[in-house]
């Protein structure tokens, strides 16, 4: 083995899930992490909800009709799927599995229902993080300040938040999002540690064998 050309330990990619009540900051955190990490890509979900202003087909979501979505689910073409606020959401299976196989990590912005399904089907690849708001009032303030939803929708999201937050014990890590920069740093620390797990280092045996043989 040449010291000037060290053997690289191959690694299987992981699925990093960020979940939170709507408005707690997971999307902002996800965008910041993606901008800093070249080996992390966002999983693009399929959804039946209407496209919002500024959203791009195939980048933010795959916007599909309900019939097409249900066909994908029936064909097992989705890793997970759930109904959220009356709309269907799901993760196409093929692009995620292709990424993991070549050592690329995939970031998921999904709810507790989707996370449960991923845990059942791919626990060894899953790293789950739940983002909590510092207070209920702050969560409401953030939802109102986004100006994306009507007052009725904000009220609905607040009523759902308590149930969503009750699922925090199902996650590997918990972050209270007092400050975006601090929360981003915490998620990055989790990602670094999980990438170094022995069981993810699929080339570790060959590497150690090479060291022993000199």
N, C-alpha and C positions, 0 to 999 in steps of 0.2 A: 504494500500500500504506500503510495507516494504522499509525503506530508504536504507537498505543495498542491495536491489535488485530493483533499480529504474526502472520505466516504461520507455521503449524506444519508442520514437515517430517514428512510421513508416513513410517512405517517398517514394514517387514515384521517380524513376530515371529520369534523364534528358538527353537530347541529346545535347552534346557540339560540335558545328561545328567550325572548324578552316578552313578558306579559305584565299588564297593569290595568287598573280601571282607566277608562278613556279620560285623557287629560292629565295623567300623572307624569308624563314625560318620556314614555318609552320610545316614541317615534323620534323625538329630538335626540335622545341618547343614541339610538340606532344609526341615525344619519351621521352623527359625529364620529362614531366608531368606524363606520364604513369609509369615511373620508380619510382615515388615518391608516387603514390596514388593507394592503393589497391582496392578502390571501383570504379575505372575507368578502363574500358576496351576499346580496339580499335575495332571499327566496321571494319570488313573485307569485302571489296568490291569484287564484281565479275567484271572481265574485259576481253575484247577480245584482249588486247595488248600483245605482246610477253613478256615472262618472262625475266627480266634482271639478270645479274650475281649476285648470292648471294640471290636472292629472293626465298622464300619458299611457296609452294602451301598450302593454307589454313591459312597461317600466315600473309603474306604480301597481297596476293590477292587470289581469286579463279579464276584461268585462264580457260576460257571457250571459245568454238567456238561461232561464231556469231549467228548461228541458235539456239543453246541452250540458249544464252542470250536473244534473242528475244522471245523465248517461256516463259522464266521466266517473262519478262515484260508483255506479253499478259495474263498470269495467275495472274497478280497483286502480284507476289511474291517478287517484288522489291519496297522498300519505295521511292526510287528515282532512276533515271537513266539519263545519258547524254552522248553526244558525245564530246570527248575532243581530239583534235589533231588527228582526224580520227579514234579513238578507242572508244568503248563503255564501260562505267563504270556504276555500279549500286549497291545499298545496299540491300542485302537480308532482307526481312521483319521479318521473324519469330524469329531469334536470338535477334534482337534488342527489339522487343516487350516483349520477355521473360525476358530480363535483366531489362527493365524499371519496369515491374510488381513487381519485388522483390527488388527494390530500388537500383539497380546498374546503374551507369551512363555510357553512351556510347559516345566515342569520334569519331568524323567524320572528315576525311581529304578530303573534297570535294570542288567543285567549286561553283560559284554563281548559276549555273543552278540547281544543286542538292539541294542547300539551298532553292531556291525558291519553289521547289516541297515539301520539308519537311515543309516549312512554311504553305503551303496550306493544307497539310494533318495532321499536328501535331504541330500547333503553340504553344500550351500550354506546350509542352515538350521541345521546342527548345530554345537553347541559342546560338547565332551566333556571332562569332568574326572574323573580317577581319584583316589580317596582311599586313601592307604596308612596302616596303623597304624605307630606309632613302633617297636614291637618285636613279635615273634611272641608272646612271653609276655603282653604287654599285650592283644593281640587275644584270646587265650584267656581272660584275666581278664574282659574286657568281655562275652564270650559267656556265661561262667558267671554273671556278676553279673546278667544280664538275667532269668534264671530262666524263660525262655520255652520252652526246649527241654530234652530229656532229655540225660543224659551221652553217650548214643550219638550223638544228633544233633549235639551240640557237637563230638565227636570227628570226625564226618563233615565238618562245616563246616571244621574246622581242616585236615583232609586235602585239602579242595578249595581252600583259601586260596592255597596255593603256585601252583597252576595258574592261578587267577584273577589273581593278582598278576603273572604272567608276561606278561599282555596289556597292561601299562602303556604300552609304546611306541605302541600304537594310539590313544592319547588325545592331545588337544591340550594339556592342562594336567595337572600332577601336584601334589597337596597331601599332605604328611605331617601327619596329624592328631595333633599333640602336644597341642593345646589347642583346644577347640571354638570359643571366641570368636575366636581368631586364624584358624582355618580358615574360619569364616563370613565374616570380613572379606576373606579372600583370594578366596573365591568371589564375593562382591559386587563386588570390583574387576574380576574377569574379566567378570562380567555387564555392568558399566558400559562397559568397553572394547569388548566385542563389540557392544553396542547402538550404538556410535558408528562402527562400520565403514561406510565409504563405500558399499559395495555393498548394505547393508541400508536405506539412506536412499532409498526409492523416490520421495520427493518432492523430493529435493535439486536435480535439474535445474531444476524450476520455481522453486524458491526462489532459486537463483543467477541465473536469468534475470530474476527480479523485481528483484534487487539491481542487476544491470547496467543495467536499464532505468530504475532510479530510482523 
